[in-house]
Amino acid sequence: MAENVTIARPYAEAVFGLADKANALAAWSKTLAAMAAVAGDPQMRACMGDPKLGPDRLYALFVSLAGKDLGSEQQNFVRVLIANDRLALLPEIHLLFEELKNEREGVAEARIESAFPLEPAQLAALVERLQARFKRRIEAQVSVDKALIGGARITVGDEVIDGTVRGKLVDMTVALKS
């Protein structure tokens, strides 16, 4: 996985530079998401690994699945990825592109796992506190995980804030064993 990210980084940076220069970050983000979904499909992955399927046929297949909204720059990008045998890296390229885009726009993504569904007012207050702490606009993705027993675990970038009952129990177990 780490190797794929390392290989994908220059492609993501090149696309980001192109999109930023054209003031088209949102459009590229949407297109890369669609292309990453196609590249991540198991049937498409099988086609990418098929030596009988030449670059031109792979390109035609990919473009037909990715949608008619691919502009000439996106089509050229697909051709470059195929020529360098990097089409399978599109999911990683998309994730890296989103990180660069979020950094440019001052946005951080927060993954909030809660033991119980959050009320809209609770979520709004939590997001407001996270924005104050990280000094960035927060886009929250909320999920419910009953295994947490109570509380919430928040992940923003590399930082994890574990306020769950399960986390506290694990901490207590470790402390008692030491």
N, C-alpha and C positions, 0 to 999 in steps of 0.2 A: 504493500500500500504506500509506504513512504517513498519507495522508488518511483511509483506512478506519479505521485505529487511532484517529485523533483523533476521528472521529465515533462509534466504538464505545465509547470510554472512559466517557462518562457513563452509558451503558446498563449497562456492566459494573460500574461503581461503585454504581449504583442496585440492581442485583441482588445485589451483594456485601453491601450494607447490609441489604437485606431478609433475605438468607440468614443473615447474622451475627446479626441481631436475633432470628431464629427458631431460632438454634443449629442450622442445617441446611446448613452449608457442604458437607459430603460429599454430601448428597442433591442439592443444586443442581449441584454439580460433575458428578455422574453424569448428571443430566438435561440440563445444558447440553452435555455431550459428545455425547449422543445427538442433540440438536437441531442441533448444529453439523455432525454427520455428514450429517444429512438436508439441511440448508441448503447444504452443500458439494457435494452430488451434482449432476452436470451436468444430469441430467434435471429435477431440482427447480429448478435455476437457470433452465432454459428456461421452466418454468412461472411462476417469479417474474417473468420478463420478458414474459410473454404478456399483452397488454392485454385480451384476450377473457376472461381468467380474473379474475373480480371478487374483492374481498377476502374475502367469505364462503366462496367456493369454494376459494380459496387456503388459508384457515384450515383448512377441513375436510380438504383434501388433506394439509396439513402435519401436522396433529394425528394423522391416521390413520397417517401414516408414522413419526412420532416415537414412537409407542407409547402404550399405554393408561395408563402410569404418570404422565402429566402431571396434576399437581394443578391446582386453580383458579388459584393464583398463576402457575404456569408457563403455563397457557392464556391468562391475562390478559396476560402478558409477550409471548406470541406475537401476540396481537391488537394490542398497542401497536406492536410491530415492523412488523407488516403495515400498520397505519394510517399509520405514518411512513415507509413504504417502506424499511425497514432490515432486513428478514428476511435478506438476503444477508450481513449483517455478523455473523451468529451465530458463525462460526468465530473471528473476531477478538474478539468479546465473550467467548467461552469462554476463549481464551488469556489475555486481560486478567484475567478472573475468577480463573483458576488462579494468575496472578502475585500477585494480592491475597491469595488464600487461602494460598499458600505463604509469603508475607511474614508473615501473621498467625500461622501455625503454626511459623515459624522453620525452614522447609524451603527448600533450594535444589536446583534440578535441575541435574545435571551430565551433559553429553553427552560420552562417552568414545569416541573413535575410536582403535582399535588396529590395528596391522599384522597381528597374529595374535590368535586367541582367547585371552582371559584365563582363567586358572585361578581357581576360586572363592576360593582363599586370596589370590591376587594382587589380585583385585578388592576383597576385603574390606579388605586392607591399604591399597590406594589410596583407597578411600572413607573409611577412618579418618583418613588423612592430610589428605584434603580437608576433612573435618569439623573437624579441628583448625585448619586454615588459615583457613577461612571462618566458623568458629564458628557453624555451622548444621548441622542434619541434612541429609545429602545423599541425594537419590534419583538413582541413576545409570541412564542409558540407554546401553548399550554396543553398539557396532557394529564390524565388522571392515572395514578398507579396506586391501587389499594394496598400493595405490599409495603408502602412507606409507612403505614399505620396512621400517621398524623403528620401535619406540617407540610413543608414544601422543600424541594431541592431546586436551586436555580443555577444554571450554567450560562455564563456570559464569557465568550471566548475561552480562555484557559482557566478562568476562575470559577470555582464551584462553591456555592453557599449552601451548606446542608443544614437545614433547620427541621429535619424529619425526626420522628420518634425512632424510626429504624436506625438512623445514623447515630443518634444518641445512645441507643442500646449497643451498637457495635463499638462505639467509643468506650463505653463502660466495660464491655467485655475485654477489650484490649487492655484497659487500665487495670482490671482485676487480675489478668494473667501475667502482668509484668511485675 
